[in-house]
Amino acid sequence: MSDERSTGWSGGKNAFGDFAPAMVHYTDRVLFDEVWERQELSKRDRSLITVAALTAMGKPDQLAFHLAFARQNGVTDIELEEALLHLAFYAGWPNGMAATGVLKDVIERD
């Protein structure tokens, strides 16, 4: 992908600098410049899917970023609360509880 289509995303570069250049490339250029920009799903829908996957896998470190990103992408706090409650029944109560705690922290930081 050419730089002219770049979204300017630099989360990988911010996290790793010059360390792990391949991880930086795939995070910034492939994941965020290509995958997140595909038109077949809205960013809002991608955010809900990502939150669901991270909740189901019990990944609270990544979940904090993606809950905040979901809010930026138009998912409301009430919708996130409801999604996490629904996920608790399918992904396990401890994962749902942990994710809800992360959401509470994200909302309170805002």
Buried (B, 14 or more C-beta within 10 A) or exposed (E): EEEEEBEEBEBBBEEBEEEEEEEBBBBBBEBBBEEBBEEEEEBBEBBBEBBBBBBBEEBBEBBBBBBBBBBEBEBEBEBBBEBBEEBBEEBBEEBBEBBBEBBEBBBEEE
